[in-house]
Amino acid sequence: MKTGNLLAVLLASVVILSLAVILINKDAIVSETDYRPPPFLSIREVDVKPLEVTSALVEVNVTAYINHAGGTTSML
């Protein structure tokens, strides 16, 4: 192979590889610091205890334990 042809093939390879790296870098390479797990709330335990029971009324005390994980969560 002549030196001119080898240089042309090498230059074309470098240009194609650099374009591929630029295109792949935007979509495929994600740094680990950018990943955040999705936020969620979960109810782990609910205690319901009667306080006062009459013939027409039942008054109860409800205690719910909620676990929060992830980012900001809004309750609707």
N, C-alpha and C positions, 0 to 999 in steps of 0.2 A: 504494500500500500504506500502511496506517495505521502510525503509529509503534509502537503496541502489538504489531501483528502482526510487524513487522520485528524488534522486540526479542525476541519469543518465538522466531522462527525462528533468530535469531543465538544466543540462549541454548541452544536445543536443539542447534544445530550444535556449539557449544563443548563441551557435555556429551558428545555422541556421539564427537567427535574425541578428547577427553581419555580416555574409556574405551577407545577403540581403541588409543591410544598406550600405555596401561597394559597392555593385553593383549598387544600386539605386543612390548613391551619385554622381557618375560620370556622369550620364545621366539626371536625373530628377531634381536635385536641382541646380538651377541657381541663383546666387546672382543678385540682381537688378542693381548693379553697372556694371555688364558685358554687360547688354543690351544696344545697341545703335540703334536708329531708322535708317532705310536706308536713305542715302543721296538723295536729289532730288533738282532739279531746276525747278522753274515754272515762266512763263512769266505772269506778272500780268496786264500790260498795255502797249500798243504800240501807240505812237503818230507819225503820219506822216503829215508833214506840207510842202507844196510847198514853195520853196524859190524863184525860178525864172522859169517862164514859157515862152518859145518862141515857134515858129512854129515847130522847129525840136528837141527841147530839153526841158526836165523838170528836174529841179534840186530840190531834196527833202531833208528834214532833218528828220531822223528817230531816235526817242528816245524810247528805250525799258527798262522797269523796270523789273528786275529779282530778284525773291526771292530765297534765298538759305537756306536750312534746313538740318540738319543731319551732317554727317561727311564730309570727303574730297570728293570733286566731280571734275571730269575732264570733260571738254567739248571737243568733237571731232570735 
